[in-house]
Amino acid sequence: MAVVAISNPYVLGTHVCGDLTEGAAREWLVPDGVGGYATGTASGLRTRRYHALLVAAENGGSARRVALASLDPVLVTPSGTEVRLAVHEWASGAVSPEGHTLLESFTLEHGLPRWRWRVGDIVLEAELAPVRGRPAYGYVYRLLAGGPVTLRVEALCTWRDQHGDRFAGGGDLRMRPTADGVVIEDAYRLAGPGWTSGGQWYRDVYLREEAARGLGAREDLWFAGSFSAPLTGPGEKMQLTAWAGDLDATAPPPPAARIVEAARDRAAAIAAKGSDPVASQLLLAADAFVIDRTAADGTPAPDVVAGYPWFGTWSRDTMVSYDGLFLSAQRADEGRSLLRAYAATLSEGMLANTADTGSVEYNTADGTLWFVHAIGRHVAATGDADLAAELAPALEGIVQAHLDGTRYGIRVDPADSLLTQGAEGYALTWMDARVNGRPITQRGGKAVEINALWINALGTVADLWKAVGRDATGVLQRREAAATSFHRRFPNPVCGLYDVVDGPLGDDAALRPNQLLAYSLPYAPLRGQAPAPIVGEQLMTPLGPRTLAPGDAAYQPHHRGSSEQRDAAYHQGTAWPWLLGPYHDAVAGAGGPAAAVFGGLPGHLGEAGLGSVSETADGAAPHATTGCPFQAWSVAEALRGWTLKNADCR
């Protein structure tokens, strides 16, 4: 009988929770499955403008609004003594109240957070969970020991864009009372026992992570009112719910305890698919990024959030993540629907890059090629020849558009069959950071990973043609011509492979990890060969390859500071965990010790975004995490690579 592995809970005690430097650096995320989320820190301190207990997605997920910022529990003893269990930091530097010092533990189990406070012989527990598929959450407060006490829970609210702020000067929040709570701004509703209306601003809340990122670090929160209930003894609980959307057309959520139970059962079922605790946790992490968006005909359509808390859907990230989020996670049916929907966005042989801003853009040289890769991996894993036949015209159009030339100078050079790209002022590869509109790593010319993806795409299309009974001779000849030129043009005795050839300044020998794709992709030109030793020696960190070697004059060891400073360092030495996947494949393809590549992953799962994988990390030790604490392609490639690693070891 097979052994079913489940994810281990992450349990933090008083030493971590009671120290805001430690406890507030560990974040949790509970998404709602439609693009919204709740997120915060183990200590309970809000350190980001995104930290809230209800953030609702709008416009199909391309925008989000912060609603319920905080629920602050207050214990009232029979003598009338009040003990505040919340924690807030203020622009004055004060931390008040200091409820984190009363935390006995914080636990993240199956992705759901749980806090326990101890006040003498009184122990109170709080947990929350989403109603999957709608912007709704349940919050349960349960007395575990002691009593009787009265529990009062104060609701601090706002209604603003997730990237913005709101202050008292902008006017009070509109409130409409209900039988069991209140409606805020006609946008979201709070419900529970013993509601008492409030109505005042808490001014100058301080957000330390926003300050560290060089962004606005203050906001005001509206005290909407409080819920209250007596808890006479252990086992008694208070249940609250909050939800957004069309408040008149949709029914209220079920009781909070039922919400938590249903979410726990769903998470346990996902985790049970894992072959070991790390795989189980990565499956849970992967689930956070797959969302349902409403299609034009009103039917749900799967999509992928690139990263929480601030990214929306980005097509390149979705296609890089496809193998891990849908195939490794055993969600191929949803993946099939996603691929068909994305195929409908093709224009001039290019995939729409992003709907993150609600607009459609076509500005990548690699997103379309990753799309071809995703289709190939799907058909190879599922044998879905029907999908290959359906998308054959789209694939043919992609190849032809690249041969003829499409936007931004993306075209095949007839002299060597390699793909070139570049337009002044644009960074079209995944290294697309800008400072004041100026690309930091423009990489115009024939970039190494773009050509690895092009050659891989031609090999993928040839296989798909065979699957549907089409003649693949012409495509294979084009692949052979491009691969021959790649072998001739890209090898470099110092850095392994040039990062770019035929660029505006000639050939670029900067040591970057982009060359890994030339060894790792299924139809890569150097598949089966080992990367040059210098790649691992100079670029590898426990959390992924650096984007530039430390000896380079442009190397930036830390991804910190203002927005401009961070963007300048984004691809100039910062380590990217998603690249662990290609590095693993490159090493494994050459018969090397690939299992060791993911050695730093289990420890990282308990360090930043609990149970998940960060977007980036400093290139310099101790490789502190940066960027989004929950990133789709980082999790996807970790899950895919960890699954392959386990297969390698059997």
N, C-alpha and C positions, 0 to 999 in steps of 0.2 A: 504494500500500500504506500502511495506517495506521501511524503511528509509535506504538509502545507505550512509555509512560512508566513508569518505576519510581521508587520513593521514594529520595531521596538519603540516605545514612547520616549520622548525627550523630556526628562524630569530635571528641573532646576530647583535648587534649594535656596535657603536664606542667604548664603554667601554671594550668590549671583543675583538673585532677585532684589536683595537689599542694597546692592551697589548699583547706582544708576549708570555708571560707566559700563558695567558688565551687563546688567539686566536689560537696559534700554538699547543695547547693541544687538540683541537677539530678537528678531521679528517673527511674527506669525502672519499667516494669510489664510482667509476662508472665502473663496470666491463663490458667487451665486450661480454660475453656469451660464449666464447670459451677458457677461462682460463687466458686471459690478463685483464688489468685494467688500469685506471687512478686513481690517489689518491694524496691527499695533505692535507693542513690544511686550516682552515677558514681564517687565516690571509694571506695566500699565501706563507708563509715561508716553504721551504723544510727542514724538520728536520730528515728525514730518507733517507737512500740510495734507498729506494723503491718509494719515492715520485717522480712522473713524470706524464706527460700528455699523454704518450703512452708507455705502457709496453706490449710487445707482447709475447704470449705463443708460445713455440716450442715443438716439439716431443710429440704432443698430450696433451700438458699441463704439462708435467713433468719438464719442464724448462721454464724460462721466461727471456727476455732480455729488459733492460731499453733502451729506444730510445730517445724520446723527453722529456727532463728534465723540460723545462720551456719555456713559452711564456711570454716575459716581455713587457707590454704595455708602450709606451711613448707618452704623449700628447705634440704636438708642436703647440703653439699659433701663430697667425698671426705675432706677433712681433719676433718670433723665439725662444721664451722661451720654454725650454724643462722641462716637469714634468714627472718624472719616477714613475710609479705606482707599480712596483715590489718590492719585499723585499728579500734580501739575507743576510746570516750571514757568516762571514769569520773567518778563523782560528786565525786571529789577535785579534778577539773579536769584531771587528767592525760590525755594522749592516748598510748596505748601498746597494741600496737605502732603504728608509723607507716608501715605498708606503702604508704599512698597516696603517699609521697614517692618510691617506686620505680616508680610507674605510668608507663609510657611512653605509654599511650593508653587511652582508653575509647571504644568504638564501639557505637552502637545502629543496627543494620542490619536492615531488615524487622522491626523491633520486638524483635529479640533482642540482648541485651547481650553484650559481649565486652571483657575486660580483658587488657592486656599489661603485664607487669612486666619491667623490665630490672635485672639484678644483674651489673654488669660485662659479660662476654660471654654471659651466660645470659639468655635471653628465654623467659618462660613465659606461655602464653595460657590463659584460662579462659572458658568460655561455658556457658550453660544454656538449656534449652528445655522446654516442657511436652509431655506426652502429651495431645493434645486429647481432651476428653471424660471425663477422670478426674483425680483429684487426684494427679498423678504428674509428676515432673520428672527430667530427665537433666542431669548436670553433667560437662563434659569439660575436662580439663587437658592441655595439649599443649605439649611442649618444642619451641620454634621455633629456638633457637640454643644452642650451648654444650653442656655435659654432659661426663661423666656426673654426675647428681645423684640424690638420693633425694627424692621428694616425699612429704611427710606432710600430710594434710588432717584438721584437727581439727573435730569436730562439736559445735557448741554448740546445745543444745536447750531446749525448754520444751513445755508443753501447757496452753494457757489460752485463754479467750475473747479474741478480737482486741482488744476494748476494755479488757481488764483487765490485770493484772500478776500475776507469780508470784515468790515469794521463797523462799529456802532454808528459812525457818521453816515453810513449808507441807509439808515432807517431800521426800525425794529422788524423782526420777523412777524409775518401775519399768522395768527393762531385762531383756529376754529375748534371749540370744545366738542367732544363727543361723549357718549355715555360712559366710555371706559378710557378716555385719554384725550388726545388732541390731534388735529391735522395742522401741519406746518406748511405754510406757503402754498396750500392746495396741491402739494407735491408729494408729501409722505405723511404717514400716520403712525402714532405711537399708541399702544394699548396695554393696559394692565390694571391692577387693583389700586384703589385709593388715590386717584389722581387729584393733585392740588396744583392749580395754575400758578406759574411764576410770572416772569416778565422783566428781566433786567440783563444787562450785558456784563460779562466777565471780560475785562479789558487786559490787553497786553499779554496774552498767552505767548510763550516763547517756544520756538521749534528748533532745537539745537542742530539737527541734521540739515535743515535748510540753511542755517547760518554757516555750517561747515561747507556747504555747496555754493556759498556766495550768493544766495538768493534771499528774498524777503523772509524774515524769520519771526514775524509777529502776526497775530490775528486776534480778533475778538470773538467770543462765543456767547450765544444767547441762552440764558437759563430759562427754559420753557416751562419748567415745573417739576414736580416729583411724584413718584408712586410710593405707596406705603402699605405695609401689611405686617401684622403680628406673626412672629414665628415662636410658638410656645415651646417647642422641643425638637430634638433631632429628627430629621426626615421631613420636616415641614419646608415648603418652598414657596417662592414668589416667581411667577412666570410673566414675562413681558414679551411683546412682539413689536416689530417695526417693519413697515413695508412702503414701497413707493410704486409709482405707475398710475394707472387709471383707477383711482380709489373708488369710484362709483360702480365701475363695470366688473371689477374683480372681487371675489370673496376674500374675507380676512384669512390670514394663514391659520393653520391648526394651532392648538396650544403649544407653547414653547417646548415642554418636555417631550411631546411627540415629534417635534421638529428635530430635536437633538437625537432622539432614538433612531429616527429614520436616517439621518445623516451618518450616524455611527454605523448602522447596518450597511449602508451603501459603501462607506469607506472600507469597512472590513471585507466586503466582497471584492473590492478592487485589490486590496493588499494581499488577499489570499491567492491571487494569480502569480505572485512573486515566488521565485525559486529560493530566495534567502531574504533576510531582513532588509538588506540594502536595496535589492530589486523591488521588494514590496514598497519601501518608502519612495523609490523613484517612480513607481507606478502611480502612487497617490499624488506625488508632485506633478507628474505629467497630466493628470486629470484636471488640474487647475487651469490649464491653458486652453483646453478644448471647450469651446462655447457654442451655444446655439444662437444664430442670428436669424431674424425673420427675412426670408427671401421676398422678392417683388410680388410673388403670387400668394404671400401670406404663410407659406410653409416654413418650418424651421430648417435652417441650413447650418452645418457645422463650420466653424472658423477657428482661428488660433489667435490668442492674445500673445503678443511678442514678449511682454514682460510686465510684471506688477512691481510697483503700483502705477507707473506713469505711461507705459506704452499701450498702444492699441494694437490693431492688426497691421502687420507688415508682411507683404507677400514673400519677400526674400527669406525672412525668418521662418515663415510658415513652411516653405519648401525645404529649407535646410532641416527643419524639425520634423518633416513628414514621416520619415522612416521610424524615428523613435516614438513620436506621439501617437501614430496610428498603427504601424505594423508591429513594432516591439510591444506596444500596449494592447494589442489584440482588438483594434478598433477599425479594421479594414473597411467595413461597410460605411462607417461615417467618413472615412478617408476617401472612399470612392465618390461620395456626394460632393465632398470638398473639391476634389480634382475637377469634376465636371463643372462646378460653379466657377472655379478660377479660369478654366479654359474659355469661358464666355467673356472674360475680360481682355482677351488677346486683341492687340491692335498693331498692325504693321509688324507682325511677328514678335511682339514684345508683350510680356505679362504686365498688367497694372501693378505698380510697385506697392502702393499702400492706400488703405482707406482710413488711416489713423487720424487724418484731419477731416474726414468726410468727403474729400475730393479724390479724384482718380489721377494718378501720375504715372508716367512711363519714363523712368530715369535710372534704370540699372542695366549694367551689361551682364550681370550674372543671375538675376532673379529668374529670368526665363529659362536659362540653362539648368538651374536647380529644379525648375518645374518639370522639365524633361526627365531629369534624374528621378524625381519623385514618381512620375508615371511608370518609369522603368522598374523601379524597386517594387511598386505596387503589383504590377503584372507578374514580375518574377516571383513574388511571395505568394500571390493568390491564384495565378494561372488565369486571370481574368482577360481572356482574349477579346471578349465583347467590349470592354472598355478600350482596349488597344484599337479595335476597329472603329469605335465611335470617335476617338480622338485623333485618328490617323490624319484627317485633313488639317487639323490644327498643328500637328507635328510637322507635316509637310510644309505648311505655311511658315513655321518657325525657321526651318532649315533654309528655305528659299529666301526669306527676308534677310537672314544673316549673310547669305551668299550675295544677294543684290545690294545690300546695305540698307540700314534703317536709321532711326534717330541717333543723334549725338555721335556720328561717325562710327557707329558699330557696324563693321563689315568684315568680310573675309578678304584678305589681301591675295589677289590671284597669283602673285609671284611665289608665295610659299604656302598658301592654304591656311595660314594662321589668322586668328581673329584679332583685329585691332579695334580700339575704341578711344574716345576722348573728345571732349569739347571744352573750350575755355570756360572756366568758372564752375565746372561740374566734376564731382567725384562719383564715378559710376560703379565702382566696385564696392565690396562690403566695407572697405576702409574709407568711409564716406564722411568723416567728421569735417566740420567747417568752423572757422573763427571769423566772425564779422563777414560772412558770405564768402570767405576765401577758403578753398579746400586745402587741408593740411597734407593729405596724401592723395593727390589727384591721379597719379599712376596712368596717365595717358600712354597709349602705345599697345604693345602686345604683352599683357600681364600674364604671369605664369599660371595663376589659378583659373583665369578666364579661358585660357587655351586648354588647360586640363579639362575644364568643364565642357568646352566645345568638342574636344575629341571624345570625351565620355558621352556627350549627347549624340554624336554621330554613331557611336557603337550601340547606344541604347536604342536609337531609332532603327538601326539595322536589325536588332533582335526583335523589336516590335513588328517590323515588316514581316519577318519570318513567321511570327506568331499568327499573323492574319493572312498569310499566304501571298505576300507581295514580294517582288524581286528586290533584294537588298544590295545588289551588286554595286550600283552607283554610289550609294551611301557609304558602303565599305571602302570603295576606292577613295572617296573624299577623306574618310578617316585615316586611311593609310598615308595619303599625301600629307595631311596635317601632322600626323605622328612622326613621319620621317623628318619633316622640317623642325618639329619640336626637339627631336634628338640631336639635330644639327645646331640649333640656335641657342637652346637654353642652358646646357651644362656649363658650369663655371668651376674651375679647380679650387677656388677659395671658399665660395659660399654654397656650393652644391649646385644650385640653379639660379640663374638671374631672376630677379623679381619682375623686371620688365625688360623687354628688348624693343628696339626701334622706337624709343620714347622721344619726346622733344629734346631731351639732353643726351640721347644715345641710350646705351644699355645700362640698367641700374643693378648693381651687384649688392645692394643692401640685403643683409641676412634677415629674412622674414619667414614666417611659417606658411605663407601662401603656397609655397612649393610642395607642401605636404599633399595637396590634392592631386598632384601629378603622380603620386605613388599609391594613393588610397582609394580613389574612385574605381568602380568596377571595370570601366574601360579606359582607365587612365593610361597615358602613354608610357609610364614607367612602372606600371603595376607589376609586383613581384620583385622589384629591386628595392634595396634598402636605401633610405635617405642618407645623405652624407653625414658622417658622425658629428660634424660641427653643428648640425641642426639641433640635435639633442643636447650637446654639450653647452651651447650658448643660449638656447631658447627655452628649454624645458624648466618648468617650476612644478610644484605639487598640484597647482590648480590650473595648469594648462600652459601652452607655449607663450612666451613673450611675443609681441608683435614686432620687435626690433631688438637686435643684439645689444647687450650692454656696452660693448666697445664702440658703438656708432656714435658720432658726434651729436646726432639728433635724439639719442636715447633719453627717455624720461622715466625715471624709476618709480614715480608716484603719480597716481591719477587722483589729484586732490586740488582744492582751491576753487576759484571762481569758475563760472561756466566756460569762459574763454580758456582758462588754464587747463581745465579738465578736457575740453575738446582738443586742445593742442597735444595732450598726452595720450589721447584715446587709443591711437594706433602707433604710438612711438615708444613702445616698451611695455605697455599694459598687457597683462596676461589674460587670455580668454579661455575659459573652461570648455567652450563648445569645440575648440580645436583638439581636445583630448581624443575625440572620436576619430578624426582623420589621422592623428598621430598613431593611435592604436592600430588602425587599419593598415597604415604604411608599414609599421613594424611587423604586424602579423602576416601581411602579404609576403614579406621577405623571410618568414620563418623565425623571426626574432622573439624576444621575451615580452610579448605584448601585454600579458596579464599585469605586469608591474606598472603600467601606465596610469592606472586608476587608483594607485595606492593612497593618494591624498584625499580621495573622494569621501570615504565614510566619515572621516573626521570633520570635513567641511560641512556635512549635512547638519551638524549640531552647532555651527559657529555663527551664522549670520541670518539668512532667511531659513528658519528652522525647518528641516526636512526637505529643503530645496537646494538649488545650485544657483550661485550668483552670476550676474552678467560678466563681471570683470574682477580683476584683482591687481594690486600693485605688482610691478615687475620685480621690485626689490623685496627681500625678506623683511618682515614675516608674511608678506603677500596678503596684506589686509584687503578685504573685499571692498569693491566699489561698484558704482552703477546700480542697476536694479537688483534687489536681493532675491528676486524670483524671476528667472529668465528662461524662456521656452526652449531656445536651441541649446542652452547649457544643459537643461534637464533631459532633453530629447537625446542628445548625443551621449550623455552619461548613461541613460537607460539602454540605448542601443549598444554602446560599447561594453557596459557591464554585462549585458546578456551575452554578447559575443565572447567576452573574457571568460565567463563561466563555461561556455561551450568549448573554448580553447583548452580549459583545464580538465575536461572530462576525457 
